[in-house]
Amino acid sequence: MIFIIAASIIFLDQTTKFFATKFLQVNTPVVFIKNFLNFTLVYNRGAAFGYFQNQLLLFIFISVFSIALIFYNLRDKKSSRIFKLSLSLVLGGAIGNLIDRLRFGFVIDFLDFRVWPVFNLADSFITIGALLLTWELLFKKDASRNL
């Protein structure tokens, strides 16, 4: 199930990015829900929020290292479902953004809520997975063995 979740995220992420690049113009917002959601195509050469611009090799290294660490942690058969789900979400998102970096040298972002920097589905799944993982590690009695 872990790999089905991660593969589904990669598919959704890459499909939405394909359509974003096909139908949107760079830095030209398209209103989807007035005063709430725009689609704005951005080529992000940095990390979260555009920080650390043009550090492609560093981001590729961090992504590959993170993915390897996730695979290592997913081997534990005794880990909780939430722990495995959270890692699956982060894994799918990390691979989705790594694909962009390897193919284009940047990450394709397009979800624009106007009160937050533009992002993509992979970013969303990484964030949700990280929040679930944090919850699991902080509030579950036996979660410390998952490290």
HUTASUL-V930683 format. One record per backbone hydrogen bond with DSSP energy under -0.5 kcal/mol. NH is the residue of the N-H (numbers start at 0). CO is the residue of the C=O. If there is no record, write none. Layout:
<<NH:CO> <NH:CO>>
This chain:
<<4:0> <5:1> <6:2> <7:3> <8:4> <9:5> <10:6> <11:7> <12:8> <13:9> <14:10> <15:11> <16:12> <17:13> <18:14> <19:15> <20:16> <21:17> <22:18> <23:19> <26:40> <27:24> <28:26> <29:38> <31:36> <32:36> <35:32> <36:32> <37:111> <38:29> <39:37> <39:109> <40:24> <41:108> <43:41> <43:106> <44:42> <46:50> <49:46> <50:47> <53:44> <54:44> <54:51> <58:54> <59:55> <60:56> <61:57> <62:58> <63:59> <64:60> <65:61> <66:62> <67:63> <68:64> <69:65> <70:66> <71:67> <72:68> <73:69> <74:70> <74:71> <75:72> <76:74> <78:75> <83:79> <84:80> <85:81> <86:82> <87:83> <88:84> <89:85> <90:86> <91:87> <92:88> <93:89> <94:90> <95:91> <96:92> <97:93> <98:94> <99:95> <100:96> <101:97> <102:98> <103:99> <104:99> <104:100> <105:99> <106:43> <108:41> <108:106> <109:118> <110:118> <111:37> <111:109> <112:110> <118:110> <123:119> <124:120> <125:121> <126:122> <127:123> <128:124> <129:125> <130:126> <131:127> <132:128> <133:129> <134:130> <135:131> <136:132> <137:133> <138:134> <139:135> <142:139> <144:141> <145:142> <146:143>>
